[in-house]
Amino acid sequence: MKDYSSMQYIIEHSDEDIYEVETRMTSPHSAKITGVPGKHNPKSGEERLAACLDEIDVLKERYRRALEYMEWFKPAWEALSEEEQFILTEFLLMM
């Protein structure tokens, strides 16, 4: 029950999070103006793409686990009476 709100948030916002990473992946990267000379890394674009793809994989796995949790939790929660749900909610909110 403690994880319910987190899992619900993940399910509701995963598409947005993945879209943001995809946008970062395809948008040009601008240099930071710090006054310090930069170094040239010819593989920086590849590294950024790989990092974004890894992040998308993590987000998709997190989404998959949230769906799995909800498939388990919702039927179990709905099997409880209103009184049992109330007691669990109150008890867990006190913790």
C-alpha positions in Angstrom: 0.0 0.0 0.0 2.9 2.3 0.7 4.0 1.9 -2.9 0.6 2.5 -4.5 0.9 6.3 -5.0 4.4 5.9 -6.4 3.3 3.2 -8.8 0.3 5.2 -9.9 2.6 8.2 -10.6 4.9 6.1 -12.7 2.0 4.7 -14.7 0.6 8.2 -15.3 3.9 9.9 -16.1 6.1 7.4 -17.9 5.1 8.5 -21.4 6.0 12.1 -20.5 9.4 11.0 -19.0 10.2 8.9 -22.0 9.2 11.7 -24.4 11.5 14.1 -22.5 14.5 11.7 -22.8 13.7 11.2 -26.5 13.6 15.0 -27.0 17.0 15.4 -25.2 18.4 12.6 -27.4 17.5 14.3 -30.7 18.0 18.0 -29.7 21.3 19.7 -30.4 23.6 20.1 -27.5 24.8 23.7 -26.9 28.1 24.5 -25.2 28.1 25.8 -21.7 29.6 29.3 -21.4 31.9 29.0 -18.4 35.0 30.8 -19.6 37.0 27.6 -19.4 38.3 26.1 -22.6 36.5 22.9 -23.5 37.9 19.7 -24.8 36.7 18.1 -28.0 35.2 14.7 -27.7 34.4 13.2 -31.1 32.3 10.5 -29.5 30.2 12.8 -27.3 27.1 12.5 -29.5 27.3 8.7 -29.5 27.8 8.7 -25.7 24.8 11.0 -25.2 22.6 8.7 -27.5 23.7 5.6 -25.6 23.0 7.2 -22.2 19.5 8.3 -23.4 18.8 4.8 -24.7 19.9 3.3 -21.4 17.6 5.8 -19.5 14.7 4.9 -21.7 15.2 1.2 -21.0 15.2 2.0 -17.2 12.0 4.0 -17.5 10.3 1.2 -19.5 11.3 -1.4 -17.0 10.1 0.8 -14.2 6.8 1.2 -16.0 6.5 -2.6 -16.5 7.1 -3.2 -12.8 4.5 -0.6 -11.9 1.9 -2.3 -14.1 2.8 -5.7 -12.6 2.3 -4.2 -9.1 -1.0 -2.7 -10.0 -2.3 -6.0 -11.5 -1.5 -7.7 -8.2 -2.6 -4.9 -5.8 -5.9 -3.7 -7.2 -7.7 -7.1 -7.1 -6.4 -7.8 -3.7 -7.5 -4.3 -2.5 -10.9 -4.7 -4.0 -11.4 -8.1 -2.3 -11.3 -6.3 1.1 -14.3 -4.9 2.7 -14.7 -1.1 3.1 -13.9 -1.5 6.8 -10.7 -3.5 6.1 -9.6 -0.9 3.6 -10.3 1.9 6.1 -8.3 0.2 8.8 -5.4 -0.5 6.6 -5.4 3.0 5.2 -5.5 4.6 8.6 -2.9 2.2 10.0 -0.4 2.7 7.2 -0.9 6.5 7.1 0.1 6.6 10.8 3.4 5.0 10.1 
